[in-house]
């Protein structure tokens, strides 16, 4: 049975892949971008949404050179050696930043050997760092980057044991070398229903476990020398876990807590105030109920704008107007679907948020700029402005429309081949059908007996 599941899972992955005619796997869709060095590109004639001070520029030009945005405007001098990309009648934006994903640490959900997002039964929790397991050649990466996803927070999951899941890293999706841009970038933990289950059945027990961990980390930081000499009490976490929590207590590393119920969010806010934490709320299905408290505390929310069903008791207050209500109250929001395999569909989710009251431009910012702001990366990412990283997407139309596609993607100034294993498989069979080529036996459906 195990091997049947693995076979089916691999076939699922191979719905994204194509084979060469000799049967060898072609991984060009995963690795080509790594070999495509940053050059000089002029994206001309499009409607440019900079998401920065320049705002919207009609018939604009975005000049990308040596991995950075060299100029943006309606009258940009284009170097003679620049490759021109005609974006006439199209929309040009920054790349999408997925604020919570498992790119490179989960390949096939049904196969545990391909899942590295959780510490599981390990004795480590806070010290667990997903960066050590990220596979930049994952077939999920090209599938999503050719749809406009250029950056992502790769985050750990709580698994079956730990309230504190560990540390996440921010990556770009355009290379296989030097792809990690900040590590660690955030600490992740869970409360609410999931936290209660991990802690023995009660939300109060989950909160107590988290408080104990933070108190121990503070005591360890104040008494490191005594601990090393075995002159300090024992702690609930390992030495490495306590060290990993140090930057969280210092306010240098944000703590992302998964909570949905309004009362759980309020409890997380109290925790953050007590320990002076830089808190980020993940999930936040009922965040609109406590929007004013979140805004006053300057706590951002990572949410799925399609969350509107009471799948759990803690999400009874879910509504499609969550994003609009939070934004109106002054809460900084970013969109994350939680579906790494199809993170690209976040644009459709954002479109639904617009249909339910969120201004269109704010939805665009929630996809591209706000995640960078939330993780303190906005000096380098999130807008099309001179000097920033060359993450640019040319869209065939409105990015939030279902029928729109990304025509060209640039990541850190690299022109990304618009190829994934899915497109290769599509092209293989389309060509075979059009030319009526004979297919190998393994590709022909058996006839009914």
C-alpha positions as CSV (number, residue, x, y, z in Angstrom):
1,X,0.0,0.0,0.0
2,X,2.9,2.4,0.9
3,X,4.4,1.9,-2.5
4,X,1.1,2.4,-4.3
5,X,0.7,5.8,-2.5
6,X,4.2,6.7,-3.5
7,X,3.6,5.7,-7.1
8,X,0.4,7.7,-7.3
9,X,2.1,10.7,-5.7
10,X,5.0,10.6,-8.2
11,X,2.5,10.4,-11.0
12,X,0.8,13.5,-9.5
13,X,4.2,15.3,-9.6
14,X,4.7,14.0,-13.1
15,X,1.5,15.7,-14.2
16,X,3.8,18.6,-14.0
17,X,6.7,16.9,-15.8
18,X,7.5,15.8,-19.3
19,X,9.9,13.2,-20.5
20,X,12.3,13.4,-23.3
21,X,11.6,11.1,-26.2
22,X,14.2,8.7,-24.9
23,X,12.4,8.5,-21.6
24,X,14.9,10.5,-19.5
25,X,13.4,13.0,-17.1
26,X,13.9,16.6,-18.2
27,X,14.5,19.0,-15.3
28,X,15.1,22.1,-17.3
29,X,12.0,23.7,-15.9
30,X,13.5,23.5,-12.4
31,X,17.1,24.6,-13.2
32,X,17.1,26.8,-16.2
33,X,16.7,30.0,-14.3
34,X,19.7,29.2,-12.2
35,X,21.9,29.3,-15.4
36,X,20.3,32.5,-16.7
37,X,22.4,35.4,-15.5
38,X,21.0,38.8,-14.8
39,X,21.4,41.1,-17.9
40,X,19.9,44.4,-19.1
41,X,16.2,44.4,-20.0
42,X,13.8,47.2,-20.9
43,X,10.1,46.4,-20.3
44,X,8.4,49.0,-22.4
45,X,4.9,50.3,-23.2
46,X,2.9,48.7,-20.4
47,X,0.8,50.2,-17.6
48,X,3.2,50.1,-14.7
49,X,1.9,49.8,-11.1
50,X,5.0,50.7,-9.2
51,X,3.2,50.4,-5.7
52,X,5.7,53.1,-4.7
53,X,5.8,56.9,-4.8
54,X,5.4,57.1,-8.6
55,X,2.1,55.2,-8.4
56,X,0.7,54.2,-11.8
57,X,2.6,55.0,-15.0
58,X,0.9,54.7,-18.4
59,X,3.1,53.6,-21.3
60,X,5.9,53.2,-18.8
61,X,9.3,51.6,-19.0
62,X,11.0,49.5,-16.4
63,X,14.7,49.2,-16.9
64,X,16.4,46.2,-15.2
65,X,20.1,46.0,-15.1
66,X,22.6,43.8,-13.2
67,X,19.8,42.3,-11.0
68,X,18.4,45.7,-10.0
69,X,15.8,48.1,-11.2
70,X,17.8,50.9,-12.9
71,X,15.0,53.2,-13.8
72,X,11.2,53.4,-14.0
73,X,9.2,56.1,-15.8
74,X,7.4,57.2,-18.9
75,X,10.6,58.6,-20.5
76,X,13.5,56.3,-19.7
77,X,16.7,56.2,-21.7
78,X,17.2,52.7,-22.9
79,X,20.8,51.4,-23.3
80,X,21.7,50.0,-26.7
81,X,22.5,46.6,-25.3
82,X,19.2,46.2,-23.5
83,X,16.8,43.4,-24.5
84,X,13.4,45.0,-25.1
85,X,10.3,43.4,-23.8
86,X,7.1,44.8,-25.4
87,X,4.5,45.2,-22.7
88,X,2.1,47.3,-24.8
89,X,-1.5,46.7,-23.6
90,X,-0.3,44.8,-20.6
91,X,0.2,45.4,-16.9
92,X,3.6,45.4,-15.2
93,X,3.9,44.9,-11.4
94,X,6.4,43.8,-8.8
95,X,6.5,40.0,-8.2
96,X,4.3,38.2,-5.8
97,X,5.7,37.5,-2.3
98,X,4.1,34.4,-0.6
99,X,4.4,35.2,3.1
100,X,3.9,31.6,4.3
101,X,4.8,28.6,2.2
102,X,6.6,25.3,2.2
103,X,8.5,25.7,-1.1
104,X,11.3,23.2,-1.2
105,X,10.4,21.4,2.1
106,X,7.3,19.7,0.9
107,X,7.1,18.0,-2.5
108,X,4.3,15.4,-2.2
109,X,2.1,15.7,0.8
110,X,1.2,12.0,0.8
111,X,4.8,10.9,0.9
112,X,6.5,11.6,4.3
113,X,10.0,11.2,2.8
114,X,9.3,14.4,0.8
115,X,8.1,16.4,3.8
116,X,10.7,18.4,5.8
117,X,8.6,21.2,7.2
118,X,8.2,19.8,10.7
119,X,10.5,18.8,13.5
120,X,8.1,15.9,14.2
121,X,9.2,14.0,17.3
122,X,12.6,15.7,17.4
123,X,13.7,17.1,20.7
124,X,14.2,20.4,19.0
125,X,11.5,23.0,18.4
126,X,12.5,26.7,18.2
127,X,16.0,25.8,16.9
128,X,14.5,23.9,14.0
129,X,15.4,25.8,10.8
130,X,13.8,24.9,7.5
131,X,16.6,26.5,5.6
132,X,18.7,23.4,6.1
133,X,16.2,21.3,4.2
134,X,15.1,23.6,1.3
135,X,15.4,22.0,-2.1
136,X,15.6,24.8,-4.7
137,X,15.1,22.3,-7.5
138,X,11.6,21.3,-6.3
139,X,9.2,20.9,-9.3
140,X,6.7,23.1,-7.4
141,X,8.9,26.2,-7.8
142,X,8.8,26.7,-11.6
143,X,5.1,25.9,-11.6
144,X,4.5,28.8,-9.3
145,X,7.2,31.3,-10.4
146,X,6.0,31.3,-14.1
147,X,2.6,32.5,-12.6
148,X,4.3,35.5,-10.9
149,X,5.4,34.2,-7.5
150,X,9.0,35.5,-7.1
151,X,9.7,35.4,-3.3
152,X,8.5,33.4,-0.4
153,X,8.8,32.8,3.3
154,X,9.4,29.1,3.7
155,X,7.8,28.3,7.0
156,X,7.9,25.3,9.3
157,X,4.7,23.6,10.5
158,X,3.9,22.5,14.1
159,X,3.6,18.8,13.3
160,X,2.5,16.5,16.1
161,X,4.4,17.6,19.1
162,X,5.6,21.2,19.3
163,X,3.8,24.5,20.0
164,X,6.8,26.3,18.6
165,X,7.3,25.1,15.1
166,X,10.7,26.6,14.4
167,X,12.3,29.2,12.1
168,X,11.5,30.2,8.6
169,X,13.7,31.6,5.7
170,X,12.9,34.0,2.9
171,X,14.0,32.8,-0.6
172,X,13.7,33.8,-4.2
173,X,12.3,31.3,-6.6
174,X,14.7,32.1,-9.5
175,X,17.9,30.3,-8.7
176,X,19.5,27.2,-7.2
177,X,22.4,29.1,-5.7
178,X,22.3,32.0,-3.3
179,X,18.5,31.7,-3.1
180,X,18.2,32.2,0.6
181,X,18.0,35.9,1.4
182,X,17.2,35.9,5.1
183,X,17.7,33.1,7.6
184,X,16.3,33.1,10.1
185,X,13.5,35.4,9.0
186,X,10.8,34.6,11.6
187,X,9.8,32.2,14.4
188,X,6.6,30.2,14.0
189,X,4.2,29.0,16.7
190,X,0.6,27.8,17.0
191,X,-2.2,28.4,19.5
192,X,-5.9,28.0,19.1
193,X,-7.4,24.6,18.4
194,X,-4.1,23.2,17.0
195,X,-2.1,24.5,19.9
196,X,-4.6,23.1,22.4
197,X,-4.4,19.7,20.9
198,X,-0.6,19.7,21.1
199,X,-0.7,20.9,24.7
200,X,-3.0,18.2,26.0
201,X,-6.5,19.6,25.1
202,X,-6.8,23.2,26.3
203,X,-5.9,26.6,24.9
204,X,-4.8,27.6,28.3
205,X,-2.2,24.8,28.4
206,X,-0.9,25.9,25.0
207,X,-0.5,29.4,26.1
208,X,1.2,28.3,29.3
209,X,3.7,26.2,27.3
210,X,4.6,29.1,25.1
211,X,4.9,31.5,28.1
212,X,7.2,28.9,29.8
213,X,9.4,28.7,26.8
214,X,9.8,32.5,26.5
215,X,10.4,32.8,30.3
216,X,13.0,30.1,30.2
217,X,14.7,31.7,27.1
218,X,14.8,35.0,29.0
219,X,16.3,33.4,32.1
220,X,18.8,31.6,30.0
221,X,19.9,34.8,28.2
222,X,20.4,36.5,31.6
223,X,22.3,33.5,33.1
224,X,24.1,31.9,30.3
225,X,27.4,31.7,32.2
226,X,25.7,30.1,35.2
227,X,23.9,27.6,33.0
228,X,27.2,26.6,31.4
229,X,28.6,25.8,34.8
230,X,25.5,23.8,35.8
231,X,24.5,26.4,38.3
232,X,21.1,27.1,36.9
233,X,17.8,25.2,37.0
234,X,16.8,23.0,34.2
235,X,14.7,24.4,31.3
236,X,11.7,23.1,29.4
237,X,13.6,23.5,26.1
238,X,17.0,22.5,24.9
239,X,19.9,24.9,24.9
240,X,19.7,25.4,21.2
241,X,16.0,26.2,21.4
242,X,16.6,28.8,24.1
243,X,19.3,30.4,22.0
244,X,17.0,30.5,19.0
245,X,14.3,32.3,21.1
246,X,16.8,35.0,22.1
247,X,16.3,37.2,19.0
248,X,12.5,36.9,19.4
249,X,12.7,38.3,23.0
250,X,15.0,41.1,21.7
251,X,12.4,42.1,19.1
252,X,14.9,41.3,16.3
253,X,12.9,38.3,15.0
254,X,9.1,38.4,14.5
255,X,6.9,35.7,16.1
256,X,4.3,34.4,13.7
257,X,1.5,32.8,15.7
258,X,-1.3,30.8,14.0
259,X,-4.6,31.8,15.6
260,X,-8.1,32.2,14.2
261,X,-10.6,32.8,17.0
262,X,-11.0,36.4,18.1
263,X,-10.4,35.5,21.7
264,X,-7.2,33.6,20.7
265,X,-6.0,36.7,18.8
266,X,-6.6,38.8,21.9
267,X,-4.6,36.3,24.0
268,X,-1.8,36.5,21.5
269,X,-1.8,40.3,21.7
270,X,-1.5,40.1,25.5
271,X,1.4,37.7,25.2
272,X,3.1,40.0,22.8
273,X,2.6,43.0,25.1
274,X,3.9,41.1,28.1
275,X,7.1,40.0,26.4
276,X,7.4,43.0,24.0
277,X,7.3,40.7,20.9
278,X,7.1,41.6,17.3
279,X,3.9,39.7,16.6
280,X,2.4,38.6,13.3
281,X,-1.0,36.8,13.2
282,X,-1.4,34.0,10.8
283,X,-4.8,32.7,9.8
284,X,-6.9,35.3,11.6
285,X,-10.3,34.0,10.4
286,X,-12.0,36.2,13.0
287,X,-9.5,39.0,13.0
288,X,-12.1,41.5,11.7
289,X,-13.8,41.2,15.1
290,X,-10.7,42.6,16.9
291,X,-9.4,44.8,14.0
292,X,-9.1,47.9,16.2
293,X,-6.9,46.1,18.7
294,X,-4.7,44.7,16.0
295,X,-4.4,48.2,14.4
296,X,-3.5,49.8,17.7
297,X,-0.9,47.2,18.4
298,X,0.5,47.5,14.9
299,X,0.2,43.7,14.4
300,X,-0.2,42.5,10.8
301,X,-2.3,39.6,9.6
302,X,-1.5,36.9,7.1
303,X,-4.8,35.6,5.8
304,X,-6.5,33.6,3.1
305,X,-9.2,35.9,1.6
306,X,-11.2,32.9,0.6
307,X,-11.7,31.7,4.2
308,X,-15.4,32.0,4.7
309,X,-16.7,28.6,5.9
310,X,-17.0,27.5,9.6
311,X,-14.8,24.4,9.0
312,X,-13.8,24.6,12.7
313,X,-15.4,26.1,15.8
314,X,-12.6,28.7,15.9
315,X,-13.6,29.9,12.4
316,X,-17.3,30.4,13.0
317,X,-16.9,34.1,12.3
318,X,-15.2,33.7,8.9
319,X,-16.2,36.1,6.2
320,X,-15.1,37.1,2.7
321,X,-15.1,40.7,4.0
322,X,-12.3,39.9,6.5
323,X,-9.6,41.5,4.4
324,X,-11.6,44.6,3.6
325,X,-12.6,45.2,7.2
326,X,-9.1,44.8,8.4
327,X,-7.7,47.1,5.8
328,X,-10.3,49.7,6.6
329,X,-9.4,49.6,10.3
330,X,-5.7,50.2,9.4
331,X,-4.4,46.7,9.8
332,X,-1.5,45.7,7.5
333,X,-2.6,42.5,5.7
334,X,-0.9,40.0,3.3
335,X,-2.4,37.1,1.4
336,X,-1.4,33.5,1.8
337,X,-3.5,30.6,0.7
338,X,-1.5,27.9,2.6
339,X,-1.4,25.9,-0.6
340,X,2.2,25.7,-1.7
341,X,1.5,23.4,-4.7
342,X,-0.8,26.1,-6.1
343,X,0.4,29.3,-4.4
344,X,-0.1,30.9,-7.8
345,X,-3.9,30.9,-7.2
346,X,-3.5,33.6,-4.6
347,X,-4.2,36.2,-7.3
348,X,-7.7,34.7,-7.7
349,X,-8.2,34.8,-3.9
350,X,-7.2,38.5,-4.0
351,X,-9.7,39.1,-6.7
352,X,-12.4,37.7,-4.4
353,X,-11.3,40.1,-1.7
354,X,-11.8,42.9,-4.1
355,X,-15.3,41.6,-5.0
356,X,-16.0,41.8,-1.2
357,X,-14.9,45.4,-0.6
358,X,-11.1,45.6,-0.6
359,X,-9.8,48.3,-3.0
360,X,-8.1,46.8,-6.0
361,X,-4.8,48.6,-5.4
362,X,-4.7,47.4,-1.8
363,X,-5.3,43.9,-2.9
364,X,-2.2,44.2,-5.2
365,X,-0.2,45.5,-2.3
366,X,-1.3,42.6,-0.1
367,X,0.2,40.3,-2.7
368,X,3.5,42.1,-3.4
369,X,4.4,45.0,-1.1
370,X,2.8,44.2,2.3
371,X,4.6,40.8,2.8
372,X,7.9,42.6,2.2
373,X,6.9,45.3,4.7
374,X,5.7,42.7,7.3
375,X,9.1,40.9,7.2
376,X,11.2,44.1,7.0
377,X,12.3,43.5,3.4
378,X,10.5,46.5,1.8
379,X,13.7,48.5,1.3
380,X,14.7,45.9,-1.3
381,X,11.4,44.3,-2.4
382,X,7.8,45.1,-3.0
383,X,7.9,48.1,-5.3
384,X,9.2,49.0,-8.8
385,X,11.7,51.7,-7.8
386,X,15.3,52.5,-8.7
387,X,17.8,50.4,-6.8
388,X,15.4,47.7,-5.7
389,X,15.7,44.0,-6.6
390,X,14.6,43.2,-10.2
391,X,11.5,41.2,-9.4
392,X,9.1,42.2,-12.2
393,X,6.0,40.5,-13.7
394,X,4.4,41.3,-17.1
395,X,0.8,40.3,-17.0
396,X,-1.5,39.7,-20.0
397,X,-4.2,41.7,-18.2
398,X,-5.6,42.5,-14.8
399,X,-3.5,40.3,-12.4
400,X,-6.6,39.5,-10.3
401,X,-8.7,38.2,-13.2
402,X,-9.1,34.5,-13.6
403,X,-8.2,34.5,-17.3
404,X,-5.0,36.6,-16.8
405,X,-1.6,34.9,-17.1
406,X,2.0,36.1,-16.4
407,X,3.6,36.6,-19.8
408,X,7.1,37.2,-18.5
409,X,8.7,37.0,-15.0
410,X,12.0,38.5,-13.8
411,X,13.5,37.4,-10.5
412,X,16.5,39.3,-9.1
413,X,17.0,40.7,-12.7
414,X,17.0,37.2,-14.3
415,X,14.7,36.6,-17.2
416,X,12.9,33.5,-16.1
417,X,12.2,30.8,-18.8
418,X,8.4,30.5,-18.8
419,X,8.7,26.7,-18.6
420,X,7.7,24.2,-15.9
421,X,7.3,20.5,-16.0
422,X,3.5,21.1,-16.5
423,X,4.0,23.2,-19.6
424,X,6.5,20.7,-21.0
425,X,4.0,17.8,-20.6
426,X,1.3,19.9,-22.2
427,X,3.5,20.8,-25.2
428,X,4.6,17.2,-25.6
429,X,1.1,15.9,-26.0
430,X,-0.2,18.8,-28.0
431,X,2.6,18.3,-30.5
432,X,2.0,14.5,-30.6
433,X,-1.7,15.1,-31.2
434,X,-1.2,17.7,-33.9
435,X,1.4,15.7,-35.7
436,X,-0.3,12.4,-35.0
437,X,3.0,11.0,-33.7
438,X,3.1,7.5,-32.4
439,X,3.5,7.5,-28.6
440,X,5.5,4.9,-26.6
441,X,3.4,2.1,-25.2
442,X,3.4,3.5,-21.7
443,X,1.6,6.6,-22.9
444,X,-1.3,4.9,-24.6
445,X,-4.5,4.2,-22.6
446,X,-5.3,0.5,-22.7
447,X,-8.5,-0.5,-24.6
448,X,-11.4,-2.0,-22.7
449,X,-11.5,-5.8,-23.0
